[in-house]
Amino acid sequence: MHRIFTTSVASVYPLYVAKVERKGRTAAEVDEVVRWLTGFDDAELRGHLEAGTTFADFFAAARLNPGVSLITGTVCGVRVEEIEDPLMQQIRYLDKLVDELAKGRPLAKVLRA
């Protein structure tokens, strides 16, 4: 089992926020991306962050957006659409969306609208 699976989302979340804020984006945009991907509402997202939910449990509870198949490209040199482990793929989808936000892509494009 990969270590990230048992890592709490709350421990990585501030890193996502810091990454996008360095590029002039906001925590609210990170939240919007997470809600789009997982189907969580704001209260559910906050609950998982406060509870220290692991990535495994976080994505087990998620209702993945049907648009996830539109997320393509590379994260850490690996094409997200070719990742075989479903949980690792979901984590990398989140990483990819945060990367796109940080790179200045319009939010509508990040959310595959």
KALIN-V651805 format. One record per residue. N is the residue number from 1. RES is the residue in one letter. SS is DSSP state (h for helix, s for strand, l for the rest). Layout:
n->N res->RES ss->SS
n->N res->RES ss->SS
This chain:
n->1 res->M ss->l
n->2 res->H ss->l
n->3 res->R ss->h
n->4 res->I ss->h
n->5 res->F ss->h
n->6 res->T ss->h
n->7 res->T ss->l
n->8 res->S ss->s
n->9 res->V ss->h
n->10 res->A ss->h
n->11 res->S ss->h
n->12 res->V ss->h
n->13 res->Y ss->h
n->14 res->P ss->h
n->15 res->L ss->h
n->16 res->Y ss->h
n->17 res->V ss->h
n->18 res->A ss->h
n->19 res->K ss->h
n->20 res->V ss->h
n->21 res->E ss->h
n->22 res->R ss->l
n->23 res->K ss->l
n->24 res->G ss->l
n->25 res->R ss->l
n->26 res->T ss->l
n->27 res->A ss->h
n->28 res->A ss->h
n->29 res->E ss->h
n->30 res->V ss->h
n->31 res->D ss->h
n->32 res->E ss->h
n->33 res->V ss->h
n->34 res->V ss->h
n->35 res->R ss->h
n->36 res->W ss->h
n->37 res->L ss->h
n->38 res->T ss->h
n->39 res->G ss->l
n->40 res->F ss->l
n->41 res->D ss->l
n->42 res->D ss->h
n->43 res->A ss->h
n->44 res->E ss->h
n->45 res->L ss->h
n->46 res->R ss->h
n->47 res->G ss->h
n->48 res->H ss->h
n->49 res->L ss->h
n->50 res->E ss->h
n->51 res->A ss->h
n->52 res->G ss->l
n->53 res->T ss->l
n->54 res->T ss->s
n->55 res->F ss->h
n->56 res->A ss->h
n->57 res->D ss->h
n->58 res->F ss->h
n->59 res->F ss->h
n->60 res->A ss->h
n->61 res->A ss->h
n->62 res->A ss->l
n->63 res->R ss->l
n->64 res->L ss->l
n->65 res->N ss->l
n->66 res->P ss->h
n->67 res->G ss->h
n->68 res->V ss->h
n->69 res->S ss->h
n->70 res->L ss->h
n->71 res->I ss->l
n->72 res->T ss->l
n->73 res->G ss->l
n->74 res->T ss->s
n->75 res->V ss->s
n->76 res->C ss->l
n->77 res->G ss->l
n->78 res->V ss->s
n->79 res->R ss->s
n->80 res->V ss->h
n->81 res->E ss->h
n->82 res->E ss->h
n->83 res->I ss->l
n->84 res->E ss->l
n->85 res->D ss->l
n->86 res->P ss->h
n->87 res->L ss->h
n->88 res->M ss->h
n->89 res->Q ss->h
n->90 res->Q ss->h
n->91 res->I ss->h
n->92 res->R ss->h
n->93 res->Y ss->h
n->94 res->L ss->h
n->95 res->D ss->h
n->96 res->K ss->h
n->97 res->L ss->h
n->98 res->V ss->h
n->99 res->D ss->h
n->100 res->E ss->h
n->101 res->L ss->h
n->102 res->A ss->h
n->103 res->K ss->l
n->104 res->G ss->l
n->105 res->R ss->l
n->106 res->P ss->l
n->107 res->L ss->h
n->108 res->A ss->h
n->109 res->K ss->h
n->110 res->V ss->h
n->111 res->L ss->l
n->112 res->R ss->l
n->113 res->A ss->l
